[in-house]
Amino acid sequence: MEQRITRREALGAAGAVGAALLVGRNGLPALEQIVSAAPAAAATKAATVAVTPSMTEGPYWVDEMLRRFDVRANTGSSATVQAGVPLTVKINVLDASGGGPINNAHVDIWHANAYGLYSDESGQQTGGGTTNGNTTGQNFLRGYQVTGVDAGAGTAPVNGQVTFKTIWPGWYNGRAIHIHVRVRTYNGSAVATNYTTQIFFSDADNATVLTGAAPYNTRSPKTDPTTDETDNVLSSSADATNIVPVTGSIADGFAATFTIGLTGVASNASAASSTDTKVSASLASAKVTRSTNGVRALVLSVHAGEKLTAHASLVREGKTLGSGTGQLSGGAHTLRVTIPMAVAAGAATAKLTLTDTAGNTRSLSKHVNVPA
């Protein structure tokens, strides 16, 4: 007689074989213990790795180009951290045929907040008391890291691995709770691999968060009406690879590990991490202010997704009216450049040139008005 495994049995199998992040004495993921270890500790080489099913990117993909480990807040002046239970996600990207780690892969994640809303969308599915679906101009819960290059919360990068600090996603009508993942590899500046999939959690883990923590439990209904079993994207064949186990608690936060096995991309763990060609940064705002004592200054609100050298200048008709250079770490920054008293009032252009540690450059600009 043919024996079939049920979806719930598959969930149990996934929990038994899945790897999870260590949890420290304070209940938070002990990321440094893993990230600073030998690369094999994070992306262990095996004979083969299960190929992870590709899944639709969905309607809410936006290429924000935000290179950051902590994706919880908007960049710019409205950098409020999204409310929700903390979740640290470790993603390993491996060559399915040989089992080795793949470096220089750009890994994006994006997902809904506790109320079921994605950022930077003018209209979207809602439910459970959520009514305002317009989040245009915001970029919470979006970001990318580069495997073998970005250290995340640790002190050094790990072959084939990225980590993200986020929150447990909320639900919206028609889908089980999930996190979108995109993996891109590059041949020079051209995209060589463009793979998308989704991470899911067990119905029991989702229910624990949705009924036991704010603001999830303020919604009605509290639990996700669409379960893993009824989701139209998650197939039964993906249960054992795309539904991940978690460690931790509501009080201390959770941690999860997701391993992606890719076909057609060879392990390059010994290769130099030198294919990064993007500068991750955004210029949220620019203006020229005048203090009570008459001193004028160009003020720039910048979000850096990596370590950068910034050169800011105020330009009019090809002439530089004032400039300054400084070093930026990842995160939000306010840059100020004093404008000489001799500069006349009127329209001008704020220019920002950014250079990362690999020598890549990016120029951003905004029109401003210089007060008298």
URURDA-V255567 format. One record per residue. N is the residue number from 1. SS is DSSP state (~ for helix, > for strand, _ for the rest). NEAR is the number of other C-alpha atoms within 12 Angstrom. Layout:
# URURDA-V255567
n->N ss->SS near->NEAR
n->N ss->SS near->NEAR
This chain:
# URURDA-V255567
n->1 ss->_ near->3
n->2 ss->_ near->4
n->3 ss->_ near->5
n->4 ss->_ near->10
n->5 ss->_ near->15
n->6 ss->_ near->15
n->7 ss->~ near->24
n->8 ss->~ near->21
n->9 ss->~ near->17
n->10 ss->~ near->28
n->11 ss->~ near->31
n->12 ss->~ near->23
n->13 ss->~ near->22
n->14 ss->~ near->29
n->15 ss->~ near->28
n->16 ss->~ near->17
n->17 ss->~ near->19
n->18 ss->_ near->24
n->19 ss->_ near->27
n->20 ss->_ near->30
n->21 ss->_ near->35
n->22 ss->_ near->28
n->23 ss->> near->24
n->24 ss->_ near->19
n->25 ss->_ near->10
n->26 ss->_ near->13
n->27 ss->_ near->21
n->28 ss->_ near->28
n->29 ss->> near->35
n->30 ss->_ near->27
n->31 ss->~ near->35
n->32 ss->~ near->24
n->33 ss->~ near->22
n->34 ss->~ near->33
n->35 ss->~ near->36
n->36 ss->_ near->23
n->37 ss->_ near->21
n->38 ss->_ near->19
n->39 ss->~ near->30
n->40 ss->~ near->24
n->41 ss->~ near->22
n->42 ss->_ near->38
n->43 ss->_ near->40
n->44 ss->_ near->30
n->45 ss->_ near->27
n->46 ss->_ near->18
n->47 ss->_ near->13
n->48 ss->_ near->20
n->49 ss->_ near->26
n->50 ss->_ near->25
n->51 ss->_ near->27
n->52 ss->_ near->34
n->53 ss->_ near->29
n->54 ss->_ near->28
n->55 ss->_ near->25
n->56 ss->_ near->21
n->57 ss->_ near->26
n->58 ss->_ near->24
n->59 ss->_ near->16
n->60 ss->_ near->31
n->61 ss->_ near->28
n->62 ss->_ near->29
n->63 ss->_ near->22
n->64 ss->_ near->29
n->65 ss->_ near->30
n->66 ss->_ near->42
n->67 ss->> near->44
n->68 ss->_ near->45
n->69 ss->_ near->37
n->70 ss->> near->38
n->71 ss->_ near->43
n->72 ss->_ near->40
n->73 ss->> near->31
n->74 ss->_ near->34
n->75 ss->_ near->42
n->76 ss->_ near->28
n->77 ss->_ near->24
n->78 ss->_ near->19
n->79 ss->_ near->23
n->80 ss->_ near->17
n->81 ss->> near->24
n->82 ss->_ near->37
n->83 ss->_ near->25
n->84 ss->_ near->34
n->85 ss->_ near->36
n->86 ss->> near->37
n->87 ss->> near->39
n->88 ss->> near->39
n->89 ss->> near->48
n->90 ss->> near->46
n->91 ss->> near->50
n->92 ss->> near->48
n->93 ss->> near->51
n->94 ss->> near->45
n->95 ss->> near->34
n->96 ss->_ near->30
n->97 ss->_ near->24
n->98 ss->_ near->25
n->99 ss->_ near->31
n->100 ss->_ near->36
n->101 ss->> near->42
n->102 ss->_ near->50
n->103 ss->_ near->41
n->104 ss->_ near->44
n->105 ss->_ near->46
n->106 ss->> near->45
n->107 ss->> near->46
n->108 ss->> near->41
n->109 ss->> near->51
n->110 ss->> near->45
n->111 ss->_ near->45
n->112 ss->_ near->43
n->113 ss->_ near->39
n->114 ss->_ near->44
n->115 ss->_ near->41
n->116 ss->_ near->44
n->117 ss->_ near->38
n->118 ss->_ near->44
n->119 ss->_ near->37
n->120 ss->_ near->28
n->121 ss->_ near->24
n->122 ss->_ near->18
n->123 ss->_ near->17
n->124 ss->_ near->27
n->125 ss->_ near->26
n->126 ss->_ near->28
n->127 ss->_ near->27
n->128 ss->_ near->28
n->129 ss->_ near->23
n->130 ss->_ near->28
n->131 ss->_ near->18
n->132 ss->_ near->20
n->133 ss->_ near->25
n->134 ss->_ near->18
n->135 ss->_ near->22
n->136 ss->_ near->19
n->137 ss->_ near->19
n->138 ss->_ near->31
n->139 ss->_ near->42
n->140 ss->_ near->40
n->141 ss->_ near->50
n->142 ss->> near->43
n->143 ss->> near->45
n->144 ss->> near->43
n->145 ss->> near->48
n->146 ss->> near->47
n->147 ss->_ near->47
n->148 ss->_ near->43
n->149 ss->_ near->37
n->150 ss->_ near->35
n->151 ss->_ near->32
n->152 ss->_ near->37
n->153 ss->_ near->29
n->154 ss->_ near->25
n->155 ss->_ near->16
n->156 ss->_ near->24
n->157 ss->_ near->32
n->158 ss->_ near->43
n->159 ss->_ near->42
n->160 ss->_ near->51
n->161 ss->> near->50
n->162 ss->> near->53
n->163 ss->> near->50
n->164 ss->> near->44
n->165 ss->> near->40
n->166 ss->> near->38
n->167 ss->> near->43
n->168 ss->_ near->47
n->169 ss->_ near->45
n->170 ss->_ near->49
n->171 ss->_ near->46
n->172 ss->> near->37
n->173 ss->_ near->26
n->174 ss->_ near->22
n->175 ss->> near->30
n->176 ss->_ near->36
n->177 ss->_ near->46
n->178 ss->> near->42
n->179 ss->> near->45
n->180 ss->> near->39
n->181 ss->> near->44
n->182 ss->> near->37
n->183 ss->> near->42
n->184 ss->> near->33
n->185 ss->> near->33
n->186 ss->> near->25
n->187 ss->> near->17
n->188 ss->_ near->13
n->189 ss->_ near->15
n->190 ss->> near->14
n->191 ss->> near->18
n->192 ss->> near->18
n->193 ss->> near->23
n->194 ss->> near->26
n->195 ss->> near->31
n->196 ss->> near->29
n->197 ss->> near->37
n->198 ss->> near->40
n->199 ss->> near->44
n->200 ss->> near->44
n->201 ss->> near->44
n->202 ss->_ near->35
n->203 ss->~ near->32
n->204 ss->~ near->25
n->205 ss->~ near->32
n->206 ss->~ near->38
n->207 ss->~ near->29
n->208 ss->~ near->26
n->209 ss->~ near->38
n->210 ss->~ near->34
n->211 ss->~ near->24
n->212 ss->~ near->22
n->213 ss->_ near->28
n->214 ss->_ near->24
n->215 ss->_ near->28
n->216 ss->~ near->35
n->217 ss->~ near->26
n->218 ss->~ near->21
n->219 ss->_ near->27
n->220 ss->_ near->20
n->221 ss->_ near->22
n->222 ss->_ near->30
n->223 ss->_ near->33
n->224 ss->_ near->41
n->225 ss->_ near->26
n->226 ss->_ near->26
n->227 ss->_ near->30
n->228 ss->_ near->36
n->229 ss->_ near->29
n->230 ss->_ near->18
n->231 ss->_ near->25
n->232 ss->_ near->18
n->233 ss->_ near->30
n->234 ss->_ near->33
n->235 ss->_ near->25
n->236 ss->~ near->24
n->237 ss->~ near->22
n->238 ss->~ near->31
n->239 ss->~ near->35
n->240 ss->~ near->35
n->241 ss->~ near->37
n->242 ss->~ near->44
n->243 ss->> near->47
n->244 ss->> near->44
n->245 ss->_ near->37
n->246 ss->> near->39
n->247 ss->> near->31
n->248 ss->> near->29
n->249 ss->> near->26
n->250 ss->_ near->28
n->251 ss->_ near->19
n->252 ss->_ near->23
n->253 ss->> near->30
n->254 ss->> near->39
n->255 ss->> near->39
n->256 ss->> near->43
n->257 ss->> near->40
n->258 ss->> near->45
n->259 ss->> near->45
n->260 ss->> near->44
n->261 ss->> near->38
n->262 ss->> near->37
n->263 ss->_ near->26
n->264 ss->_ near->18
n->265 ss->_ near->32
n->266 ss->_ near->26
n->267 ss->_ near->34
n->268 ss->_ near->27
n->269 ss->_ near->32
n->270 ss->_ near->19
n->271 ss->_ near->17
n->272 ss->_ near->16
n->273 ss->_ near->25
n->274 ss->_ near->24
n->275 ss->_ near->28
n->276 ss->_ near->34
n->277 ss->_ near->27
n->278 ss->_ near->32
n->279 ss->_ near->34
n->280 ss->_ near->41
n->281 ss->> near->41
n->282 ss->> near->38
n->283 ss->> near->35
n->284 ss->> near->29
n->285 ss->> near->28
n->286 ss->> near->34
n->287 ss->> near->33
n->288 ss->> near->37
n->289 ss->> near->24
n->290 ss->> near->23
n->291 ss->_ near->15
n->292 ss->_ near->7
n->293 ss->_ near->9
n->294 ss->_ near->15
n->295 ss->_ near->21
n->296 ss->> near->29
n->297 ss->> near->35
n->298 ss->> near->39
n->299 ss->> near->35
n->300 ss->> near->39
n->301 ss->> near->31
n->302 ss->> near->39
n->303 ss->> near->39
n->304 ss->> near->36
n->305 ss->_ near->38
n->306 ss->_ near->40
n->307 ss->_ near->28
n->308 ss->> near->34
n->309 ss->> near->29
n->310 ss->> near->38
n->311 ss->> near->30
n->312 ss->> near->39
n->313 ss->> near->40
n->314 ss->> near->41
n->315 ss->> near->27
n->316 ss->> near->22
n->317 ss->_ near->11
n->318 ss->_ near->12
n->319 ss->> near->15
n->320 ss->> near->20
n->321 ss->> near->30
n->322 ss->> near->30
n->323 ss->> near->28
n->324 ss->> near->26
n->325 ss->> near->20
n->326 ss->> near->22
n->327 ss->> near->23
n->328 ss->> near->26
n->329 ss->_ near->25
n->330 ss->_ near->28
n->331 ss->> near->31
n->332 ss->> near->31
n->333 ss->> near->29
n->334 ss->> near->28
n->335 ss->> near->33
n->336 ss->> near->31
n->337 ss->> near->32
n->338 ss->> near->28
n->339 ss->> near->34
n->340 ss->_ near->22
n->341 ss->_ near->18
n->342 ss->_ near->13
n->343 ss->_ near->25
n->344 ss->_ near->16
n->345 ss->_ near->20
n->346 ss->> near->17
n->347 ss->> near->21
n->348 ss->> near->30
n->349 ss->> near->30
n->350 ss->> near->41
n->351 ss->> near->38
n->352 ss->> near->40
n->353 ss->> near->29
n->354 ss->> near->37
n->355 ss->> near->31
n->356 ss->> near->29
n->357 ss->_ near->22
n->358 ss->_ near->21
n->359 ss->_ near->17
n->360 ss->_ near->23
n->361 ss->> near->22
n->362 ss->> near->24
n->363 ss->> near->24
n->364 ss->> near->29
n->365 ss->> near->27
n->366 ss->> near->27
n->367 ss->> near->24
n->368 ss->> near->26
n->369 ss->> near->26
n->370 ss->> near->33
n->371 ss->_ near->22
n->372 ss->_ near->20
